């Protein structure tokens, strides 16, 4: 658990762990916080999508608990094109897997045959256009 200080009705500075809070404020009941403190939950940054750019985070009150709120913006058309071109340029450095096709939705190259899902490891064999088991 984390605790954040509230000043003028807004989160102030950064959240601190329960251990640090109780060491710093030994007389404050962690289960009955005074108005100048509030519970805080960390929210891990998740992937927002291939064509999104992280713009930052803020602390917001959600269902009575302050939480990290991560924000993203959509890439511009030029940024999307630059991202796609970078992926394509880097792909040209890789082995000659000319049978793979660029997927604009995922901004990745897809093989003509899906990777096996049996838990084994495989490598792509362009000559046979199939996955070969790595032994």
Buried (B, 14 or more C-beta within 10 A) or exposed (E): EBBBBBEEEEBEEEBBEEEEBBEEBEEBEEEEBEEEBBBBBEEEEEEBEBBEBEEEEEBEBEEEBBBBEBEBEEBEEEEBEEBBEEBEEEBEEEEEBEEBEEEEEEBEBEBEEEEEEEEEEEEBEBEEBEBEEEE
